[in-house]
Amino acid sequence: MLTKRIIPCLDIKNGRTVKGINFKNLKDAGDPIKLVCWYTKQGADELIFLDITATNEKRKTLISLVKSISSHINIPFTVGGGIQKEKDVELLLNAGADKISINTAAVKKPNLLERLSKRFGSQCIVLAIDTKYENNEWWVYLNGGRISTNIKTLDWAREASSRGVGEILLTSMNHDGTKSGFALDITRNISENVSIPVIASGGAGKLEDFYKIFQIGKADAALAASIFHYREIEIPKLKNYLNNFHIPMRK
């Protein structure tokens, strides 16, 4: 059985780590370099770094910060925000990223996923899906959750999987920052309908939430931000808890 992964996420705005609720009311959560060093010592399996306003502000992810972060860690590192074309991916990988996360541009130009996976390898390409439950359906949102679409989340996950992405980062906007637990239903639905790993994001608040997202939601990895940033849950304790339930964790 494949081991499950615990992934802290650093949402970055103006060079600082921020965190909000339901993608709104962003508050400062600390210096990203200090957090990166802390998570490396804590035993995080990977890190995800999202420049959350890059697309909406029509600018590129901060390459200099990516270089700085990559020099402080020895674990896989995914970067997203403002990625539009192959050159953007090349620059980020050269700056030290192991993988890139793409959202809005992939929806607007789906064949971009095929080009990226062919050139850089599927293992480098993470599709980020920001999704919101409205009118009895889960819908895809763009530009950091600011723009709605008429695309159903499961349909998009299936299409992206067929176009060569290596994994899916699924964030429930309804659950984001609420600490009320992950979105179990949509996570499980996607996990059971695609053949690639699914990272669940949005809603982690207590140890039990991680157990549920792995056991019920069938996620391959669980991502969280504020509970890790503010040390409400420490990663070694979380992994020990999950090991006690015989959920295979990376060492």
C-alpha positions, 0 to 999 in steps of 0.5 A: 500500500502506498504511504500517505503524505502530510503537506504543509501549504504556504500561501504567499502574498507580497513575500509573506505567508498568509491565511484566510477563511473561505479564500477571504480576509487574509492575515499574516501567518509568518515568514516563509523561510522560517516556516520552511525550515520548521517544516523540514525539521518537523518531518513534512513529506512535501511543501506546496508554495502558492503565490495566491494573487499572482494570476489575479494580479497578472504577474509571475510567481516570485522566482527569487523567493522560490530560489531562497526557499529551495535552498533551505529544504531537502524535501519535494517542493511544489510551486504555483501561481500565475503559470501561463506557459511552458517558459514559466514552468522551466523558470520555476523548475530551474529555480529549484521547484520539484513540481509546479501547480497550475489552475486557471491557465489549464482551464482556459487552455486545456491542451497546455496540460498535455504540452507540459506533461510531455515536455517536463513529465507528468510527475512535475505537473499538479493540477490545482482545482479550487472548487465550491459547492453550490446548487447541489453541485461542486463547481470549478473556480478560477483566479484564486477563487474569484471567478466562477465557471460552469465546469463541474469539478469531477468532469474537469478532474477526469479530463485533466487526468486524461491529459497527463497531469501527475496529481490533483490538488483539490481545495474546497472553498467551502471548507477552507480555513474553517477547521471543520474537516475536509470535504469528504464526498467530493474528495472520495468521488474524484479519488475513485474516478481518476488513476492519479493521486489526489491531495485534499485541501481545505478544512483541517482542524483536528487529528481526526480530520486527517484520519477521515480524509484518508479513510473515508475521502480516500485521499493520497495526501492531506494538505493544511496551513494554519494548524501547522503555521500556528503549531496547533498540530505538530506533524510528528504527533499527527503521523504517530496518531495516524500510524496508530490507526494503521494508516501507512505514513512516510517516515 
